[in-house]
Amino acid sequence: MSNHQNTGSRNILVLGAGELGMAVMRALSAQAEGAKVSVLLRASAIETQDPSRLAQLSELQTRGIKTLAGDIAKDTVSELAALFAAFDTVISCVGFAAGPGTQTKLTQAAIESGVERHFPWQFGVDYDVIGPGSAQDSFDEQLHVRNLLRAQQRIEWVIVSTGMFTSFLFETSFGVVDLANNTVHTLGDWDTQLTITTPEDIGLLTAMIVFKQPRFVNRIVYVAGDTITYGQLADVVESALGREISRVPWSVPMLRAELAKRPDDQLSKYRLVFAEGRGVAWDKAGTFNAEEDIDVVTLERWVAGHLER
């Protein structure tokens, strides 16, 4: 076990520069106070001529964030561990899109590297409460990551549980908020709860958790922009739009039947897990942001800024 529990993170590596990775790095660079922040990117991403990628690289440079070449998909565990070993903190912002086995591989590399502290990609639900064998089979790997971390004493770890990304709740493909058809669907029943947090707030809160003293060691830290019911969601959307909306329930039995028809459909898996309501919501009053009195974006604030009458 590391003996650096009060030295703080001074040399930080972020894995990935997607929506969450950028939010985390923006917040880290704003709060760093002398700490160095780097990001692991494929060599092709660093050498790109794509205008949008170049703009991102320019932002990273402006913020003093260095780039490090590495390939999470192709590099071996030992090769990744050698890259990680130069840092005291590794924060993975590489999500499920990277494919099965990625979360395990990155965790094994962090452990092998001996990095002081690792924040794995666990920015979502409470996988312990959901348990093994859920409808979303990718969640089983998340449990495996937790088991790997808990079974070792080589490195410290911190898990940040955030609930669903607020924007995902409004994704057209997810189907819960169907603005085109003036409808809100419930996953489960109207009293089923879920916790939501914006990526920007996740970035802010993760950075604050990284630099918090005395530091968090080997524990799960819960955050929440809001914890709501689907009934409250429908009320807020209706109020924001200024018109009555249709409220259509998607029950657990119905969602199970839909998944049985399309057993490989990822969105159907997510809908059923959230409808079952286990491990997808927690009391906002007990979260890190509530305890620290940090202002975060609630459902009402997000809707007010994104939905137009």
C-alpha positions as MATLAB code, in Angstrom:
seq = 'MSNHQNTGSRNILVLGAGELGMAVMRALSAQAEGAKVSVLLRASAIETQDPSRLAQLSELQTRGIKTLAGDIAKDTVSELAALFAAFDTVISCVGFAAGPGTQTKLTQAAIESGVERHFPWQFGVDYDVIGPGSAQDSFDEQLHVRNLLRAQQRIEWVIVSTGMFTSFLFETSFGVVDLANNTVHTLGDWDTQLTITTPEDIGLLTAMIVFKQPRFVNRIVYVAGDTITYGQLADVVESALGREISRVPWSVPMLRAELAKRPDDQLSKYRLVFAEGRGVAWDKAGTFNAEEDIDVVTLERWVAGHLER';
ca = [
       0.000    0.000    0.000;
       1.228    3.477   -0.826;
       2.498    5.539    2.079;
       1.668    8.853    0.381;
      -1.810    9.374    1.751;
      -1.372   13.080    2.452;
       1.041   14.211   -0.257;
      -1.704   14.906   -2.814;
      -1.690   14.287   -6.539;
       1.117   16.225   -8.225;
       1.615   14.305  -11.492;
      -1.661   13.168  -13.017;
      -2.366   11.100  -16.138;
      -5.840   11.162  -17.677;
      -6.791    8.366  -20.054;
      -8.933    9.596  -22.939;
     -10.057   12.991  -24.190;
     -13.722   12.443  -24.934;
     -16.580   14.398  -23.381;
     -15.771   13.297  -19.835;
     -12.008   13.297  -20.268;
     -12.052   16.910  -21.435;
     -14.367   17.925  -18.574;
     -12.055   16.270  -16.054;
      -8.933   17.869  -17.556;
     -10.486   21.338  -17.665;
     -11.327   21.056  -13.977;
      -7.955   19.547  -13.045;
      -6.046   22.305  -14.841;
      -8.164   24.961  -13.131;
      -7.542   23.476   -9.676;
      -4.052   22.051  -10.156;
      -2.039   24.666   -8.194;
       1.284   23.381   -9.472;
       0.272   19.811  -10.232;
       1.116   18.530  -13.718;
      -1.620   17.031  -15.898;
      -1.025   14.800  -18.936;
      -3.347   12.861  -21.229;
      -2.761    9.522  -22.943;
      -3.728    9.623  -26.630;
      -3.005    7.449  -29.648;
      -0.064    8.728  -31.693;
      -2.438    9.270  -34.621;
      -4.578   11.567  -32.460;
      -1.528   13.608  -31.466;
      -0.295   13.886  -35.068;
      -3.752   14.555  -36.557;
      -4.568   17.244  -39.103;
      -8.307   17.087  -38.421;
      -9.474   20.642  -37.582;
     -11.654   19.663  -34.622;
      -8.893   17.491  -33.179;
      -6.364   20.255  -33.696;
      -8.618   22.635  -31.800;
      -8.760   20.154  -28.934;
      -4.986   19.743  -28.909;
      -4.642   23.527  -28.915;
      -6.911   23.771  -25.886;
      -4.881   21.135  -24.067;
      -1.674   23.038  -24.806;
      -3.204   26.316  -23.646;
      -4.193   24.654  -20.381;
      -0.675   23.301  -19.896;
      -1.766   19.686  -20.384;
       0.893   17.500  -21.992;
       0.142   14.662  -24.418;
       1.605   11.170  -24.067;
       1.435    8.628  -26.885;
      -0.034    5.235  -26.081;
      -2.646    2.858  -27.435;
      -5.050    1.394  -24.918;
      -6.337   -1.144  -27.434;
      -3.002   -2.362  -28.830;
      -0.537   -1.900  -25.973;
      -0.080   -4.794  -23.560;
      -0.805   -4.546  -19.857;
       2.928   -4.285  -19.160;
       3.423   -1.603  -21.825;
       0.613    0.456  -20.337;
       1.965   -0.134  -16.831;
       5.336    1.268  -17.928;
       3.580    4.445  -19.129;
       1.508    4.753  -15.949;
       4.518    4.292  -13.654;
       5.776    7.817  -14.342;
       2.697    9.308  -12.635;
       1.290    9.324   -9.108;
      -2.388    9.392  -10.154;
      -4.126    7.766  -13.141;
      -7.724    8.739  -13.971;
      -9.446    6.618  -16.588;
     -11.993    8.451  -18.718;
     -12.158    5.589  -21.217;
     -15.700    4.248  -21.154;
     -17.627    1.261  -22.462;
     -17.167    2.300  -26.108;
     -13.578    1.043  -25.873;
     -14.944   -2.506  -25.858;
     -15.127   -5.511  -23.520;
     -12.018   -6.228  -21.472;
     -10.697   -2.666  -21.609;
     -11.661   -1.784  -18.023;
      -9.980   -4.942  -16.709;
      -6.855   -4.317  -18.795;
      -6.473   -0.737  -17.565;
      -6.981   -1.775  -13.948;
      -4.395   -4.552  -14.256;
      -1.971   -2.051  -15.793;
      -2.553    0.428  -12.966;
      -1.927   -2.240  -10.347;
       1.188   -3.527  -12.127;
       2.535    0.020  -12.479;
       2.461    0.671   -8.751;
       0.945    4.100   -9.370;
       0.000    5.664   -6.047;
      -3.684    6.121   -6.831;
      -6.080    4.996   -9.549;
      -9.512    6.329  -10.484;
     -11.030    3.644  -12.744;
     -13.860    4.313  -15.190;
     -16.733    3.766  -12.766;
     -18.513    7.043  -13.497;
     -22.000    5.602  -13.425;
     -24.192    3.441  -11.252;
     -23.526    1.448   -8.070;
     -22.409   -1.875   -9.514;
     -22.177   -3.487   -6.075;
     -25.898   -2.942   -5.472;
     -26.871   -4.025   -8.978;
     -24.818   -7.179   -8.546;
     -23.646   -9.770  -11.078;
     -25.774  -11.100  -13.915;
     -27.758   -7.928  -14.620;
     -29.406   -7.238  -17.963;
     -26.442   -5.027  -18.897;
     -23.686   -7.641  -19.106;
     -20.953   -5.001  -19.406;
     -21.656   -4.172  -15.753;
     -20.176   -7.526  -14.716;
     -16.754   -6.326  -15.857;
     -17.202   -3.246  -13.662;
     -17.738   -5.539  -10.692;
     -14.621   -7.482  -11.690;
     -12.634   -4.226  -11.657;
     -13.840   -3.522   -8.125;
     -12.879   -7.031   -7.043;
      -9.388   -6.641   -8.541;
      -8.834   -3.370   -6.702;
     -10.189   -4.649   -3.397;
      -8.089   -7.823   -3.567;
      -4.741   -5.987   -3.774;
      -2.760   -3.673   -1.518;
      -0.255   -2.316   -4.030;
      -2.123    0.867   -5.024;
      -4.854    3.100   -3.660;
      -8.089    3.527   -5.565;
     -11.070    5.852   -5.595;
     -14.371    5.211   -7.377;
     -16.612    8.165   -8.245;
     -20.265    7.106   -8.594;
     -22.221    9.652  -10.606;
     -25.417    8.015  -11.801;
     -26.517    8.550  -15.404;
     -25.080   11.418  -17.433;
     -27.878   13.999  -17.502;
     -27.628   14.454  -21.257;
     -28.021   10.705  -21.850;
     -31.446   10.815  -20.218;
     -32.521   13.102  -23.070;
     -30.860   11.173  -25.899;
     -33.412   10.535  -28.637;
     -32.165    6.974  -29.088;
     -32.663    6.208  -25.378;
     -36.352    7.010  -25.805;
     -37.228    8.220  -22.316;
     -37.794   11.824  -23.381;
     -39.341   11.777  -26.859;
     -39.736   15.438  -27.770;
     -40.704   14.683  -31.361;
     -43.794   12.880  -30.110;
     -44.351   15.083  -27.051;
     -43.947   12.085  -24.753;
     -42.087   11.019  -21.633;
     -41.687    7.294  -20.979;
     -40.976    5.890  -17.551;
     -38.481    3.123  -16.954;
     -40.291    1.004  -14.388;
     -42.980    3.119  -12.756;
     -43.384    6.820  -12.125;
     -41.889    6.532   -8.626;
     -38.723    4.748   -9.816;
     -35.709    6.908   -8.972;
     -32.492    7.662  -10.797;
     -29.474    9.832  -10.077;
     -28.156   12.102  -12.819;
     -25.069   14.336  -13.116;
     -23.759   16.430  -16.007;
     -20.316   15.571  -17.446;
     -19.141   19.099  -16.562;
     -20.109   18.581  -12.916;
     -18.501   15.136  -12.918;
     -15.294   16.776  -14.124;
     -15.507   19.489  -11.461;
     -16.285   17.081   -8.629;
     -13.709   14.488   -9.703;
     -11.000   17.149   -9.675;
     -12.090   18.290   -6.221;
     -12.020   14.672   -5.017;
      -8.515   14.230   -6.478;
      -7.172   17.231   -4.573;
      -9.254   16.812   -1.388;
      -7.217   16.643    1.831;
      -7.048   14.406    3.726;
      -7.392   12.352    0.619;
      -9.925    9.650   -0.111;
      -8.373    6.186    0.021;
      -9.884    2.909   -1.194;
     -13.486    4.017   -1.180;
     -16.492    4.916   -3.291;
     -17.419    8.594   -3.355;
     -20.989    9.378   -4.401;
     -21.924   12.541   -6.274;
     -25.246   13.675   -7.764;
     -26.511   16.575   -9.789;
     -30.005   15.411   -8.892;
     -31.937   12.369   -7.766;
     -35.388   12.299   -9.334;
     -38.335   10.096  -10.180;
     -39.680    9.658  -13.697;
     -42.819   11.402  -12.519;
     -40.744   14.428  -11.571;
     -38.977   14.233  -14.930;
     -42.309   14.388  -16.755;
     -43.438   17.335  -14.600;
     -40.245   19.297  -15.275;
     -40.318   18.629  -19.034;
     -44.001   19.576  -19.208;
     -43.362   22.818  -17.325;
     -40.369   23.702  -19.507;
     -42.260   23.105  -22.738;
     -45.359   24.899  -21.515;
     -47.685   22.237  -22.840;
     -49.169   18.952  -21.714;
     -47.165   15.886  -22.609;
     -48.145   12.254  -22.953;
     -46.920    9.987  -20.157;
     -46.368    6.399  -21.262;
     -45.083    3.733  -18.861;
     -42.458    1.221  -19.937;
     -42.853   -1.463  -17.276;
     -40.192   -3.945  -16.228;
     -42.098   -6.907  -17.799;
     -42.466   -4.987  -21.068;
     -38.780   -4.055  -21.145;
     -37.795   -7.656  -20.394;
     -39.904   -8.800  -23.326;
     -38.281   -6.180  -25.568;
     -34.805   -7.312  -24.522;
     -35.746  -10.940  -25.197;
     -36.562   -9.929  -28.780;
     -33.251   -8.052  -29.177;
     -30.835   -9.655  -26.695;
     -27.785   -7.832  -28.097;
     -29.319   -4.356  -28.106;
     -27.319   -2.182  -25.697;
     -30.028    0.430  -25.154;
     -32.574   -2.270  -24.277;
     -30.135   -3.576  -21.663;
     -29.706   -0.109  -20.156;
     -33.443    0.567  -20.096;
     -34.150   -2.635  -18.173;
     -31.389   -2.085  -15.598;
     -32.619    1.432  -14.870;
     -36.236    0.279  -14.779;
     -35.402   -2.317  -12.124;
     -34.193    0.589   -9.987;
     -31.398   -1.139   -8.030;
     -28.146    0.778   -7.622;
     -29.135    3.573   -9.987;
     -30.110    6.208   -7.415;
     -28.933    7.529   -4.045;
     -29.903   10.334   -1.715;
     -28.333   13.579   -2.882;
     -28.052   14.751    0.732;
     -25.357   12.147    1.381;
     -23.174   12.990   -1.612;
     -19.762   14.636   -1.711;
     -21.154   17.730   -3.404;
     -23.910   18.121   -0.805;
     -21.509   17.647    2.101;
     -19.103   20.205    0.589;
     -21.979   22.548   -0.402;
     -20.897   22.580   -4.057;
     -23.358   24.031   -6.550;
     -24.302   21.516   -9.255;
     -26.733   21.421  -12.159;
     -30.136   20.035  -11.178;
     -32.652   18.567  -13.596;
     -34.623   21.818  -13.658;
     -31.525   23.880  -14.440;
     -30.429   21.528  -17.201;
     -33.865   21.490  -18.809;
     -34.149   25.269  -18.597;
     -30.891   25.595  -20.513;
     -31.546   22.931  -23.134;
     -35.269   22.628  -23.912;
     -37.139   25.326  -25.772;
     -40.878   25.992  -25.693;
];
